[in-house]
């Protein structure tokens, strides 16, 4: 099971790096090596933004043009159902 997870995460990192390299190749003609060295920072940046966005969505604060566009996700229940 752990070997499968290692293989899948390595494949995922490889695909992310490939896509990032393709973006660099199409946008910048020079300094691709510097861009490839920035891949870990780009991945970390994506992870931080994704988690921050999920956190905001969970607590109902997603703003678009000054208006909240998020549906309430968490429901408050005052009484739990009885366990039978």
PDB file with one MODEL, atoms N, CA, C and O in Angstrom:
MODEL        1
ATOM      1  N   UNK A   1       0.824  -1.199   0.000  1.00  0.00           N
ATOM      2  CA  UNK A   1       0.000   0.000   0.000  1.00  0.00           C
ATOM      3  C   UNK A   1       0.871   1.266   0.000  1.00  0.00           C
ATOM      4  O   UNK A   1       0.584   2.221  -0.722  1.00  0.00           O
ATOM      5  N   UNK A   2       1.932   1.264   0.813  1.00  0.00           N
ATOM      6  CA  UNK A   2       2.792   2.438   0.859  1.00  0.00           C
ATOM      7  C   UNK A   2       3.543   2.624  -0.450  1.00  0.00           C
ATOM      8  O   UNK A   2       3.783   3.752  -0.879  1.00  0.00           O
ATOM      9  N   UNK A   3       3.909   1.528  -1.077  1.00  0.00           N
ATOM     10  CA  UNK A   3       4.604   1.635  -2.360  1.00  0.00           C
ATOM     11  C   UNK A   3       3.695   2.266  -3.406  1.00  0.00           C
ATOM     12  O   UNK A   3       4.141   3.076  -4.219  1.00  0.00           O
ATOM     13  N   UNK A   4       2.428   1.895  -3.383  1.00  0.00           N
ATOM     14  CA  UNK A   4       1.466   2.482  -4.313  1.00  0.00           C
ATOM     15  C   UNK A   4       1.328   3.985  -4.082  1.00  0.00           C
ATOM     16  O   UNK A   4       1.268   4.760  -5.037  1.00  0.00           O
ATOM     17  N   UNK A   5       1.277   4.394  -2.821  1.00  0.00           N
ATOM     18  CA  UNK A   5       1.180   5.825  -2.506  1.00  0.00           C
ATOM     19  C   UNK A   5       2.432   6.576  -2.942  1.00  0.00           C
ATOM     20  O   UNK A   5       2.342   7.702  -3.430  1.00  0.00           O
ATOM     21  N   UNK A   6       3.585   5.965  -2.772  1.00  0.00           N
ATOM     22  CA  UNK A   6       4.835   6.601  -3.207  1.00  0.00           C
ATOM     23  C   UNK A   6       4.842   6.769  -4.720  1.00  0.00           C
ATOM     24  O   UNK A   6       5.232   7.818  -5.233  1.00  0.00           O
ATOM     25  N   UNK A   7       4.412   5.739  -5.427  1.00  0.00           N
ATOM     26  CA  UNK A   7       4.378   5.805  -6.889  1.00  0.00           C
ATOM     27  C   UNK A   7       3.391   6.861  -7.367  1.00  0.00           C
ATOM     28  O   UNK A   7       3.705   7.647  -8.261  1.00  0.00           O
ATOM     29  N   UNK A   8       2.199   6.881  -6.776  1.00  0.00           N
ATOM     30  CA  UNK A   8       1.185   7.856  -7.199  1.00  0.00           C
ATOM     31  C   UNK A   8       1.593   9.290  -6.878  1.00  0.00           C
ATOM     32  O   UNK A   8       1.369  10.191  -7.686  1.00  0.00           O
ATOM     33  N   UNK A   9       2.188   9.509  -5.715  1.00  0.00           N
ATOM     34  CA  UNK A   9       2.609  10.877  -5.376  1.00  0.00           C
ATOM     35  C   UNK A   9       3.779  11.315  -6.246  1.00  0.00           C
ATOM     36  O   UNK A   9       3.867  12.486  -6.614  1.00  0.00           O
ATOM     37  N   UNK A  10       4.676  10.396  -6.580  1.00  0.00           N
ATOM     38  CA  UNK A  10       5.786  10.736  -7.474  1.00  0.00           C
ATOM     39  C   UNK A  10       5.280  11.056  -8.875  1.00  0.00           C
ATOM     40  O   UNK A  10       5.753  11.993  -9.518  1.00  0.00           O
ATOM     41  N   UNK A  11       4.324  10.273  -9.335  1.00  0.00           N
ATOM     42  CA  UNK A  11       3.728  10.535 -10.641  1.00  0.00           C
ATOM     43  C   UNK A  11       3.004  11.881 -10.661  1.00  0.00           C
ATOM     44  O   UNK A  11       3.080  12.621 -11.642  1.00  0.00           O
ATOM     45  N   UNK A  12       2.310  12.185  -9.584  1.00  0.00           N
ATOM     46  CA  UNK A  12       1.618  13.464  -9.478  1.00  0.00           C
ATOM     47  C   UNK A  12       2.606  14.633  -9.489  1.00  0.00           C
ATOM     48  O   UNK A  12       2.372  15.639 -10.159  1.00  0.00           O
ATOM     49  N   UNK A  13       3.701  14.502  -8.753  1.00  0.00           N
ATOM     50  CA  UNK A  13       4.716  15.551  -8.741  1.00  0.00           C
ATOM     51  C   UNK A  13       5.360  15.702 -10.115  1.00  0.00           C
ATOM     52  O   UNK A  13       5.665  16.816 -10.541  1.00  0.00           O
ATOM     53  N   UNK A  14       5.563  14.599 -10.800  1.00  0.00           N
ATOM     54  CA  UNK A  14       6.139  14.648 -12.137  1.00  0.00           C
ATOM     55  C   UNK A  14       5.207  15.347 -13.124  1.00  0.00           C
ATOM     56  O   UNK A  14       5.654  16.148 -13.944  1.00  0.00           O
ATOM     57  N   UNK A  15       3.925  15.047 -13.044  1.00  0.00           N
ATOM     58  CA  UNK A  15       2.949  15.689 -13.934  1.00  0.00           C
ATOM     59  C   UNK A  15       2.850  17.182 -13.628  1.00  0.00           C
ATOM     60  O   UNK A  15       2.762  17.997 -14.546  1.00  0.00           O
ATOM     61  N   UNK A  16       2.863  17.546 -12.338  1.00  0.00           N
ATOM     62  CA  UNK A  16       2.835  18.960 -11.967  1.00  0.00           C
ATOM     63  C   UNK A  16       4.061  19.683 -12.506  1.00  0.00           C
ATOM     64  O   UNK A  16       3.948  20.789 -13.035  1.00  0.00           O
ATOM     65  N   UNK A  17       5.222  19.071 -12.377  1.00  0.00           N
ATOM     66  CA  UNK A  17       6.435  19.671 -12.899  1.00  0.00           C
ATOM     67  C   UNK A  17       6.407  19.796 -14.415  1.00  0.00           C
ATOM     68  O   UNK A  17       6.873  20.795 -14.964  1.00  0.00           O
ATOM     69  N   UNK A  18       5.865  18.793 -15.092  1.00  0.00           N
ATOM     70  CA  UNK A  18       5.760  18.833 -16.550  1.00  0.00           C
ATOM     71  C   UNK A  18       4.849  19.961 -17.009  1.00  0.00           C
ATOM     72  O   UNK A  18       5.182  20.700 -17.935  1.00  0.00           O
ATOM     73  N   UNK A  19       3.705  20.091 -16.361  1.00  0.00           N
ATOM     74  CA  UNK A  19       2.790  21.170 -16.735  1.00  0.00           C
ATOM     75  C   UNK A  19       3.389  22.542 -16.449  1.00  0.00           C
ATOM     76  O   UNK A  19       3.220  23.476 -17.233  1.00  0.00           O
ATOM     77  N   UNK A  20       4.084  22.658 -15.328  1.00  0.00           N
ATOM     78  CA  UNK A  20       4.733  23.928 -15.009  1.00  0.00           C
ATOM     79  C   UNK A  20       5.811  24.245 -16.036  1.00  0.00           C
ATOM     80  O   UNK A  20       5.957  25.394 -16.454  1.00  0.00           O
ATOM     81  N   UNK A  21       6.567  23.224 -16.445  1.00  0.00           N
ATOM     82  CA  UNK A  21       7.601  23.424 -17.460  1.00  0.00           C
ATOM     83  C   UNK A  21       6.983  23.849 -18.789  1.00  0.00           C
ATOM     84  O   UNK A  21       7.545  24.690 -19.491  1.00  0.00           O
ATOM     85  N   UNK A  22       5.824  23.274 -19.140  1.00  0.00           N
ATOM     86  CA  UNK A  22       5.160  23.660 -20.391  1.00  0.00           C
ATOM     87  C   UNK A  22       4.688  25.112 -20.342  1.00  0.00           C
ATOM     88  O   UNK A  22       4.761  25.829 -21.340  1.00  0.00           O
ATOM     89  N   UNK A  23       4.207  25.538 -19.183  1.00  0.00           N
ATOM     90  CA  UNK A  23       3.813  26.940 -19.037  1.00  0.00           C
ATOM     91  C   UNK A  23       5.028  27.840 -19.180  1.00  0.00           C
ATOM     92  O   UNK A  23       4.969  28.868 -19.855  1.00  0.00           O
ATOM     93  N   UNK A  24       6.125  27.457 -18.547  1.00  0.00           N
ATOM     94  CA  UNK A  24       7.352  28.251 -18.674  1.00  0.00           C
ATOM     95  C   UNK A  24       7.839  28.300 -20.114  1.00  0.00           C
ATOM     96  O   UNK A  24       8.297  29.340 -20.589  1.00  0.00           O
ATOM     97  N   UNK A  25       7.739  27.184 -20.795  1.00  0.00           N
ATOM     98  CA  UNK A  25       8.224  27.111 -22.173  1.00  0.00           C
ATOM     99  C   UNK A  25       7.414  28.017 -23.091  1.00  0.00           C
ATOM    100  O   UNK A  25       7.966  28.645 -23.994  1.00  0.00           O
ATOM    101  N   UNK A  26       6.110  28.084 -22.862  1.00  0.00           N
ATOM    102  CA  UNK A  26       5.277  28.916 -23.737  1.00  0.00           C
ATOM    103  C   UNK A  26       5.302  30.392 -23.359  1.00  0.00           C
ATOM    104  O   UNK A  26       5.054  31.246 -24.210  1.00  0.00           O
ATOM    105  N   UNK A  27       5.595  30.706 -22.111  1.00  0.00           N
ATOM    106  CA  UNK A  27       5.568  32.123 -21.722  1.00  0.00           C
ATOM    107  C   UNK A  27       6.938  32.781 -21.753  1.00  0.00           C
ATOM    108  O   UNK A  27       7.051  33.956 -22.104  1.00  0.00           O
ATOM    109  N   UNK A  28       7.976  32.045 -21.392  1.00  0.00           N
ATOM    110  CA  UNK A  28       9.323  32.613 -21.348  1.00  0.00           C
ATOM    111  C   UNK A  28      10.222  31.842 -22.312  1.00  0.00           C
ATOM    112  O   UNK A  28      10.258  30.612 -22.295  1.00  0.00           O
ATOM    113  N   UNK A  29      10.938  32.573 -23.139  1.00  0.00           N
ATOM    114  CA  UNK A  29      11.899  31.904 -24.016  1.00  0.00           C
ATOM    115  C   UNK A  29      13.239  31.718 -23.326  1.00  0.00           C
ATOM    116  O   UNK A  29      13.956  30.758 -23.609  1.00  0.00           O
ATOM    117  N   UNK A  30      13.581  32.621 -22.431  1.00  0.00           N
ATOM    118  CA  UNK A  30      14.862  32.557 -21.723  1.00  0.00           C
ATOM    119  C   UNK A  30      14.623  32.166 -20.274  1.00  0.00           C
ATOM    120  O   UNK A  30      13.491  32.194 -19.792  1.00  0.00           O
ATOM    121  N   UNK A  31      15.663  31.812 -19.606  1.00  0.00           N
ATOM    122  CA  UNK A  31      15.693  31.529 -18.159  1.00  0.00           C
ATOM    123  C   UNK A  31      14.705  30.441 -17.734  1.00  0.00           C
ATOM    124  O   UNK A  31      14.013  30.592 -16.727  1.00  0.00           O
ATOM    125  N   UNK A  32      14.636  29.342 -18.498  1.00  0.00           N
ATOM    126  CA  UNK A  32      13.796  28.217 -18.096  1.00  0.00           C
ATOM    127  C   UNK A  32      14.374  27.503 -16.881  1.00  0.00           C
ATOM    128  O   UNK A  32      13.627  26.943 -16.078  1.00  0.00           O
ATOM    129  N   UNK A  33      15.687  27.518 -16.739  1.00  0.00           N
ATOM    130  CA  UNK A  33      16.315  26.850 -15.600  1.00  0.00           C
ATOM    131  C   UNK A  33      15.906  27.513 -14.289  1.00  0.00           C
ATOM    132  O   UNK A  33      15.636  26.828 -13.302  1.00  0.00           O
ATOM    133  N   UNK A  34      15.860  28.819 -14.279  1.00  0.00           N
ATOM    134  CA  UNK A  34      15.410  29.529 -13.073  1.00  0.00           C
ATOM    135  C   UNK A  34      13.957  29.182 -12.776  1.00  0.00           C
ATOM    136  O   UNK A  34      13.576  29.000 -11.620  1.00  0.00           O
ATOM    137  N   UNK A  35      13.155  29.093 -13.823  1.00  0.00           N
ATOM    138  CA  UNK A  35      11.755  28.721 -13.637  1.00  0.00           C
ATOM    139  C   UNK A  35      11.594  27.314 -13.097  1.00  0.00           C
ATOM    140  O   UNK A  35      10.723  27.065 -12.265  1.00  0.00           O
ATOM    141  N   UNK A  36      12.423  26.393 -13.560  1.00  0.00           N
ATOM    142  CA  UNK A  36      12.355  25.024 -13.046  1.00  0.00           C
ATOM    143  C   UNK A  36      12.806  24.939 -11.596  1.00  0.00           C
ATOM    144  O   UNK A  36      12.320  24.101 -10.836  1.00  0.00           O
ATOM    145  N   UNK A  37      13.733  25.806 -11.216  1.00  0.00           N
ATOM    146  CA  UNK A  37      14.146  25.824  -9.819  1.00  0.00           C
ATOM    147  C   UNK A  37      13.053  26.380  -8.912  1.00  0.00           C
ATOM    148  O   UNK A  37      13.058  26.135  -7.706  1.00  0.00           O
ATOM    149  N   UNK A  38      12.122  27.122  -9.490  1.00  0.00           N
ATOM    150  CA  UNK A  38      11.022  27.693  -8.714  1.00  0.00           C
ATOM    151  C   UNK A  38       9.811  26.767  -8.602  1.00  0.00           C
ATOM    152  O   UNK A  38       8.811  27.149  -7.993  1.00  0.00           O
ATOM    153  N   UNK A  39       9.870  25.567  -9.169  1.00  0.00           N
ATOM    154  CA  UNK A  39       8.743  24.626  -9.120  1.00  0.00           C
ATOM    155  C   UNK A  39       8.317  24.315  -7.688  1.00  0.00           C
ATOM    156  O   UNK A  39       7.118  24.347  -7.412  1.00  0.00           O
ATOM    157  N   UNK A  40       9.228  24.016  -6.762  1.00  0.00           N
ATOM    158  CA  UNK A  40       8.759  23.744  -5.392  1.00  0.00           C
ATOM    159  C   UNK A  40       8.015  24.929  -4.770  1.00  0.00           C
ATOM    160  O   UNK A  40       7.039  24.741  -4.043  1.00  0.00           O
ATOM    161  N   UNK A  41       8.479  26.148  -5.058  1.00  0.00           N
ATOM    162  CA  UNK A  41       7.796  27.322  -4.521  1.00  0.00           C
ATOM    163  C   UNK A  41       6.420  27.502  -5.154  1.00  0.00           C
ATOM    164  O   UNK A  41       5.473  27.909  -4.481  1.00  0.00           O
ATOM    165  N   UNK A  42       6.310  27.202  -6.439  1.00  0.00           N
ATOM    166  CA  UNK A  42       5.011  27.289  -7.111  1.00  0.00           C
ATOM    167  C   UNK A  42       4.045  26.261  -6.554  1.00  0.00           C
ATOM    168  O   UNK A  42       2.867  26.562  -6.361  1.00  0.00           O
ATOM    169  N   UNK A  43       4.522  25.052  -6.294  1.00  0.00           N
ATOM    170  CA  UNK A  43       3.670  24.012  -5.714  1.00  0.00           C
ATOM    171  C   UNK A  43       3.229  24.401  -4.308  1.00  0.00           C
ATOM    172  O   UNK A  43       2.064  24.223  -3.950  1.00  0.00           O
ATOM    173  N   UNK A  44       4.148  24.929  -3.513  1.00  0.00           N
ATOM    174  CA  UNK A  44       3.802  25.368  -2.161  1.00  0.00           C
ATOM    175  C   UNK A  44       2.795  26.513  -2.202  1.00  0.00           C
ATOM    176  O   UNK A  44       1.865  26.557  -1.397  1.00  0.00           O
ATOM    177  N   UNK A  45       2.979  27.425  -3.126  1.00  0.00           N
ATOM    178  CA  UNK A  45       2.065  28.545  -3.302  1.00  0.00           C
ATOM    179  C   UNK A  45       0.664  28.044  -3.651  1.00  0.00           C
ATOM    180  O   UNK A  45      -0.324  28.536  -3.106  1.00  0.00           O
ATOM    181  N   UNK A  46       0.574  27.063  -4.562  1.00  0.00           N
ATOM    182  CA  UNK A  46      -0.714  26.496  -4.928  1.00  0.00           C
ATOM    183  C   UNK A  46      -1.378  25.813  -3.739  1.00  0.00           C
ATOM    184  O   UNK A  46      -2.583  25.959  -3.530  1.00  0.00           O
ATOM    185  N   UNK A  47      -0.603  25.074  -2.965  1.00  0.00           N
ATOM    186  CA  UNK A  47      -1.162  24.372  -1.806  1.00  0.00           C
ATOM    187  C   UNK A  47      -1.684  25.369  -0.779  1.00  0.00           C
ATOM    188  O   UNK A  47      -2.770  25.182  -0.230  1.00  0.00           O
ATOM    189  N   UNK A  48      -0.921  26.424  -0.517  1.00  0.00           N
ATOM    190  CA  UNK A  48      -1.352  27.432   0.460  1.00  0.00           C
ATOM    191  C   UNK A  48      -2.623  28.126  -0.014  1.00  0.00           C
ATOM    192  O   UNK A  48      -3.554  28.310   0.770  1.00  0.00           O
ATOM    193  N   UNK A  49      -2.672  28.514  -1.293  1.00  0.00           N
ATOM    194  CA  UNK A  49      -3.870  29.181  -1.803  1.00  0.00           C
ATOM    195  C   UNK A  49      -5.088  28.268  -1.791  1.00  0.00           C
ATOM    196  O   UNK A  49      -6.193  28.717  -1.487  1.00  0.00           O
ATOM    197  N   UNK A  50      -4.899  27.000  -2.117  1.00  0.00           N
ATOM    198  CA  UNK A  50      -6.013  26.057  -2.106  1.00  0.00           C
ATOM    199  C   UNK A  50      -6.567  25.872  -0.701  1.00  0.00           C
ATOM    200  O   UNK A  50      -7.781  25.888  -0.503  1.00  0.00           O
ATOM    201  N   UNK A  51      -5.681  25.695   0.273  1.00  0.00           N
ATOM    202  CA  UNK A  51      -6.135  25.523   1.649  1.00  0.00           C
ATOM    203  C   UNK A  51      -6.775  26.786   2.196  1.00  0.00           C
ATOM    204  O   UNK A  51      -7.765  26.710   2.924  1.00  0.00           O
ATOM    205  N   UNK A  52      -6.236  27.931   1.862  1.00  0.00           N
ATOM    206  CA  UNK A  52      -6.828  29.199   2.309  1.00  0.00           C
ATOM    207  C   UNK A  52      -8.218  29.379   1.709  1.00  0.00           C
ATOM    208  O   UNK A  52      -9.139  29.819   2.398  1.00  0.00           O
ATOM    209  N   UNK A  53      -8.374  29.046   0.448  1.00  0.00           N
ATOM    210  CA  UNK A  53      -9.671  29.158  -0.202  1.00  0.00           C
ATOM    211  C   UNK A  53     -10.685  28.198   0.426  1.00  0.00           C
ATOM    212  O   UNK A  53     -11.837  28.569   0.650  1.00  0.00           O
ATOM    213  N   UNK A  54     -10.257  26.970   0.709  1.00  0.00           N
ATOM    214  CA  UNK A  54     -11.177  26.009   1.343  1.00  0.00           C
ATOM    215  C   UNK A  54     -11.563  26.481   2.735  1.00  0.00           C
ATOM    216  O   UNK A  54     -12.712  26.321   3.147  1.00  0.00           O
ATOM    217  N   UNK A  55     -10.612  27.061   3.468  1.00  0.00           N
ATOM    218  CA  UNK A  55     -10.902  27.549   4.809  1.00  0.00           C
ATOM    219  C   UNK A  55     -11.922  28.693   4.752  1.00  0.00           C
ATOM    220  O   UNK A  55     -12.855  28.734   5.553  1.00  0.00           O
ATOM    221  N   UNK A  56     -11.745  29.614   3.812  1.00  0.00           N
ATOM    222  CA  UNK A  56     -12.708  30.705   3.672  1.00  0.00           C
ATOM    223  C   UNK A  56     -14.078  30.184   3.268  1.00  0.00           C
ATOM    224  O   UNK A  56     -15.095  30.660   3.772  1.00  0.00           O
ATOM    225  N   UNK A  57     -14.116  29.218   2.369  1.00  0.00           N
ATOM    226  CA  UNK A  57     -15.391  28.653   1.924  1.00  0.00           C
ATOM    227  C   UNK A  57     -16.101  27.949   3.076  1.00  0.00           C
ATOM    228  O   UNK A  57     -17.326  28.010   3.183  1.00  0.00           O
ATOM    229  N   UNK A  58     -15.340  27.289   3.928  1.00  0.00           N
ATOM    230  CA  UNK A  58     -15.933  26.571   5.052  1.00  0.00           C
ATOM    231  C   UNK A  58     -16.596  27.531   6.032  1.00  0.00           C
ATOM    232  O   UNK A  58     -17.616  27.195   6.633  1.00  0.00           O
ATOM    233  N   UNK A  59     -16.029  28.718   6.197  1.00  0.00           N
ATOM    234  CA  UNK A  59     -16.583  29.677   7.147  1.00  0.00           C
ATOM    235  C   UNK A  59     -17.359  30.804   6.473  1.00  0.00           C
ATOM    236  O   UNK A  59     -17.494  31.889   7.039  1.00  0.00           O
ATOM    237  N   UNK A  60     -17.861  30.558   5.285  1.00  0.00           N
ATOM    238  CA  UNK A  60     -18.822  31.413   4.565  1.00  0.00           C
ATOM    239  C   UNK A  60     -18.326  32.821   4.280  1.00  0.00           C
ATOM    240  O   UNK A  60     -19.073  33.781   4.467  1.00  0.00           O
ATOM    241  N   UNK A  61     -17.097  32.967   3.838  1.00  0.00           N
ATOM    242  CA  UNK A  61     -16.584  34.290   3.525  1.00  0.00           C
ATOM    243  C   UNK A  61     -15.907  34.256   2.155  1.00  0.00           C
ATOM    244  O   UNK A  61     -14.699  34.469   2.060  1.00  0.00           O
ATOM    245  N   UNK A  62     -16.661  33.995   1.108  1.00  0.00           N
ATOM    246  CA  UNK A  62     -16.107  34.021  -0.241  1.00  0.00           C
ATOM    247  C   UNK A  62     -16.729  35.220  -0.948  1.00  0.00           C
ATOM    248  O   UNK A  62     -17.928  35.234  -1.227  1.00  0.00           O
ATOM    249  N   UNK A  63     -15.910  36.219  -1.233  1.00  0.00           N
ATOM    250  CA  UNK A  63     -16.414  37.460  -1.800  1.00  0.00           C
ATOM    251  C   UNK A  63     -16.107  37.538  -3.282  1.00  0.00           C
ATOM    252  O   UNK A  63     -15.009  37.194  -3.719  1.00  0.00           O
ATOM    253  N   UNK A  64     -17.074  37.989  -4.042  1.00  0.00           N
ATOM    254  CA  UNK A  64     -16.894  38.243  -5.468  1.00  0.00           C
ATOM    255  C   UNK A  64     -17.549  39.576  -5.753  1.00  0.00           C
ATOM    256  O   UNK A  64     -18.759  39.719  -5.581  1.00  0.00           O
ATOM    257  N   UNK A  65     -16.780  40.547  -6.183  1.00  0.00           N
ATOM    258  CA  UNK A  65     -17.253  41.910  -6.447  1.00  0.00           C
ATOM    259  C   UNK A  65     -17.953  42.507  -5.220  1.00  0.00           C
ATOM    260  O   UNK A  65     -18.959  43.206  -5.340  1.00  0.00           O
ATOM    261  N   UNK A  66     -17.403  42.218  -4.056  1.00  0.00           N
ATOM    262  CA  UNK A  66     -17.931  42.795  -2.828  1.00  0.00           C
ATOM    263  C   UNK A  66     -19.124  42.073  -2.239  1.00  0.00           C
ATOM    264  O   UNK A  66     -19.624  42.475  -1.188  1.00  0.00           O
ATOM    265  N   UNK A  67     -19.602  40.999  -2.896  1.00  0.00           N
ATOM    266  CA  UNK A  67     -20.746  40.244  -2.376  1.00  0.00           C
ATOM    267  C   UNK A  67     -20.317  38.841  -1.990  1.00  0.00           C
ATOM    268  O   UNK A  67     -19.422  38.257  -2.601  1.00  0.00           O
ATOM    269  N   UNK A  68     -20.966  38.313  -0.974  1.00  0.00           N
ATOM    270  CA  UNK A  68     -20.674  36.953  -0.542  1.00  0.00           C
ATOM    271  C   UNK A  68     -21.360  35.980  -1.505  1.00  0.00           C
ATOM    272  O   UNK A  68     -22.574  36.046  -1.694  1.00  0.00           O
ATOM    273  N   UNK A  69     -20.592  35.086  -2.107  1.00  0.00           N
ATOM    274  CA  UNK A  69     -21.147  34.142  -3.079  1.00  0.00           C
ATOM    275  C   UNK A  69     -21.138  32.710  -2.552  1.00  0.00           C
ATOM    276  O   UNK A  69     -21.387  31.766  -3.302  1.00  0.00           O
ATOM    277  N   UNK A  70     -20.858  32.554  -1.296  1.00  0.00           N
ATOM    278  CA  UNK A  70     -20.725  31.220  -0.714  1.00  0.00           C
ATOM    279  C   UNK A  70     -22.026  30.783  -0.064  1.00  0.00           C
ATOM    280  O   UNK A  70     -22.671  31.552   0.648  1.00  0.00           O
ATOM    281  N   UNK A  71     -22.399  29.538  -0.321  1.00  0.00           N
ATOM    282  CA  UNK A  71     -23.531  28.951   0.376  1.00  0.00           C
ATOM    283  C   UNK A  71     -23.058  28.455   1.731  1.00  0.00           C
ATOM    284  O   UNK A  71     -21.918  28.011   1.859  1.00  0.00           O
ATOM    285  N   UNK A  72     -23.909  28.522   2.740  1.00  0.00           N
ATOM    286  CA  UNK A  72     -23.487  28.020   4.055  1.00  0.00           C
ATOM    287  C   UNK A  72     -23.175  26.526   3.988  1.00  0.00           C
ATOM    288  O   UNK A  72     -23.983  25.737   3.498  1.00  0.00           O
ATOM    289  N   UNK A  73     -22.011  26.147   4.479  1.00  0.00           N
ATOM    290  CA  UNK A  73     -21.600  24.745   4.440  1.00  0.00           C
ATOM    291  C   UNK A  73     -21.852  24.078   5.780  1.00  0.00           C
ATOM    292  O   UNK A  73     -22.412  22.984   5.849  1.00  0.00           O
ATOM    293  N   UNK A  74     -21.432  24.750   6.846  1.00  0.00           N
ATOM    294  CA  UNK A  74     -21.604  24.162   8.165  1.00  0.00           C
ATOM    295  C   UNK A  74     -22.978  24.514   8.710  1.00  0.00           C
ATOM    296  O   UNK A  74     -23.397  25.671   8.679  1.00  0.00           O
ATOM    297  N   UNK A  75     -23.668  23.506   9.205  1.00  0.00           N
ATOM    298  CA  UNK A  75     -24.984  23.692   9.812  1.00  0.00           C
ATOM    299  C   UNK A  75     -24.856  23.499  11.317  1.00  0.00           C
ATOM    300  O   UNK A  75     -24.169  22.585  11.773  1.00  0.00           O
ATOM    301  N   UNK A  76     -25.502  24.342  12.074  1.00  0.00           N
ATOM    302  CA  UNK A  76     -25.505  24.225  13.516  1.00  0.00           C
ATOM    303  C   UNK A  76     -26.748  23.479  13.922  1.00  0.00           C
ATOM    304  O   UNK A  76     -27.863  23.905  13.621  1.00  0.00           O
ATOM    305  N   UNK A  77     -26.563  22.360  14.610  1.00  0.00           N
ATOM    306  CA  UNK A  77     -27.704  21.613  15.130  1.00  0.00           C
ATOM    307  C   UNK A  77     -27.678  21.710  16.641  1.00  0.00           C
ATOM    308  O   UNK A  77     -26.687  21.369  17.286  1.00  0.00           O
ATOM    309  N   UNK A  78     -28.779  22.179  17.194  1.00  0.00           N
ATOM    310  CA  UNK A  78     -28.821  22.369  18.640  1.00  0.00           C
ATOM    311  C   UNK A  78     -29.012  21.050  19.370  1.00  0.00           C
ATOM    312  O   UNK A  78     -28.435  20.830  20.434  1.00  0.00           O
ATOM    313  N   UNK A  79     -29.817  20.185  18.797  1.00  0.00           N
ATOM    314  CA  UNK A  79     -30.089  18.904  19.439  1.00  0.00           C
ATOM    315  C   UNK A  79     -29.661  17.774  18.511  1.00  0.00           C
ATOM    316  O   UNK A  79     -30.044  17.729  17.342  1.00  0.00           O
ATOM    317  N   UNK A  80     -28.875  16.880  19.048  1.00  0.00           N
ATOM    318  CA  UNK A  80     -28.475  15.712  18.269  1.00  0.00           C
ATOM    319  C   UNK A  80     -29.570  14.645  18.372  1.00  0.00           C
ATOM    320  O   UNK A  80     -30.259  14.567  19.389  1.00  0.00           O
ATOM    321  N   UNK A  81     -29.734  13.838  17.349  1.00  0.00           N
ATOM    322  CA  UNK A  81     -30.731  12.763  17.437  1.00  0.00           C
ATOM    323  C   UNK A  81     -30.293  11.719  18.467  1.00  0.00           C
ATOM    324  O   UNK A  81     -29.103  11.526  18.716  1.00  0.00           O
ATOM    325  N   UNK A  82     -31.270  11.066  19.045  1.00  0.00           N
ATOM    326  CA  UNK A  82     -30.961  10.060  20.065  1.00  0.00           C
ATOM    327  C   UNK A  82     -30.401   8.801  19.424  1.00  0.00           C
ATOM    328  O   UNK A  82     -30.823   8.400  18.340  1.00  0.00           O
ATOM    329  N   UNK A  83     -29.457   8.193  20.099  1.00  0.00           N
ATOM    330  CA  UNK A  83     -28.867   6.939  19.625  1.00  0.00           C
ATOM    331  C   UNK A  83     -29.752   5.802  20.081  1.00  0.00           C
ATOM    332  O   UNK A  83     -30.074   5.698  21.264  1.00  0.00           O
ATOM    333  N   UNK A  84     -30.144   4.954  19.159  1.00  0.00           N
ATOM    334  CA  UNK A  84     -31.036   3.830  19.518  1.00  0.00           C
ATOM    335  C   UNK A  84     -30.274   2.542  19.597  1.00  0.00           C
ATOM    336  O   UNK A  84     -30.857   1.497  19.885  1.00  0.00           O
TER     337      UNK A  84
ENDMDL
END
